[in-house]
Amino acid sequence: MKAVKIADKVFWIGANVHSEDLFEGIWPIPNGIALNSYVIKANKVAVIELVREWGGASMSFIESLRSLNLTLKDVDFIILNHLEPDHTGFAHILKSLSPKAKFVTTEKGAALLDGFYGIDENIMVVKSGDKVDLGENKSLEFIEIPHVHWPETMASYEEDSKILFSGDAFGAFGVHQGSIFDDQTPEVNKPYWEQEMLRYYANIIAMFSPNVIKAIDALAQFKINAIAPSHGLIWRGKPEVVIKKYSRYANYNKDFAEPEICVVWGSMYGNTEAMLNAILKGIASEGIYIHIHRVPNEEPSFILADAYKSAGLIIGAPTYEYSMFPPMKYLLELLQKKHMWHKKVIYFGSYGWSGGAQKDFNALSEHMNWDIIEQLVFKGHPTVQDLNKGEEIAKKFAQSILEIPSKIKDEDY
């Protein structure tokens, strides 16, 4: 595999991984994922971010270096912006194959380098404002952006080319589709990247949204010609676009998000499903954009993305053995963990000999800053009156969501 030039003396040496593995052992990646690694080839050679042995990624990394007439022995610095193993799994091998290389990371990163790989020597600990001179007018300045999404995270800024190597910040799921750059991405591929970026954010970053806002503020002092994250596209055409996208995503948990509705439902014997149909009928009359997901039939990863984006959330789940239908309870726990706050919400569900789901719903939503519009619970199958009430409530609910202004502005590629 050949390296791809980004700027003078700056190259992409990453890999596109197609795998049925679950990212972080949880999230499906049917479109794979890009492991972006970079090299600056000046008087000193600096590798920024690594890969792990996953789908041939380490061989792609080595072959890309070779295409630049470099070997692992030539590496002087290994810049670890983020110590998560998908970016550092190759570190223990490089310790032997790159004997002169210094590992560059934050103080917390050094502790993780020792904890994961037993590497406790030849480490350069840096903090915000520190720099490494690579010669030939190339240097790297480091900016700590903790908890985006791990506590040791930093970004690296190359002053000459004005490239920001941002770690997991501004990343996305998905492999590259013919090009690694935003300005070479055809129109037909843009929805793919928007969806994969939102899902990546909702699955991986959402909990740390206040830290994303702090990081964007910290990086505002730098003139940025390109953003090179550790996953997803490299933004050299309009780097401001991905900053706006991440800023918008980060603010979704500070206020109501987009004027859309996400309906998530599960049903055991069709009774809760009967109310679902009435609710959908009420929503349909208002012409609002709606996402519909059924648990446990669909992966929570995709549900989280739509739930995070939507200002309106409707949860339909029956009682199961004195508590909430387990797949829905798990999803609500994820919504709680990922801080998917500030939603207008309806809950509905059937129960048999006793209730219980509503109690779980109330407990899980207690600190979510949700505006709970209605809770519709009914014994067994909903009556005609129940169904009529559900349809009317849903209609008014949709009308209230349509009043919320969209946060999406001019963010074209």
Protein Blocks (a to p, Z undefined) as FASTA:
>chain_A
ZZddfbghiacfbdcdddfbdehhlaccfkopaddddddddfbdcdehiaddeehlmmmm
mmmmmmnopafklpmbdcdfbfcfklmmmmmmmmmmmmmbccdddfklmmmmmmmnopag
hiacddehiacdebjhiacdddddehiabfkbccdddfklopacebjnopaedidehiab
fklccfklmmmmmmmmmmmmmmmmmmmmmmmmmmmmmmmmpccfbdcdfedjddfklmml
mmmmmmmmmmmmmbccddddddddddfkommmmmmmmmmmmmmmnopacdddddfkbcfk
lmmmmmmmpmbdcdddddeehiacfklmmmmmmmmmnopghiadddddddfkbghklmmm
mmmmmmnopacfbdcddehjadfklmmmmmmmmmmmmmmmmmpccfbdcfbZZ
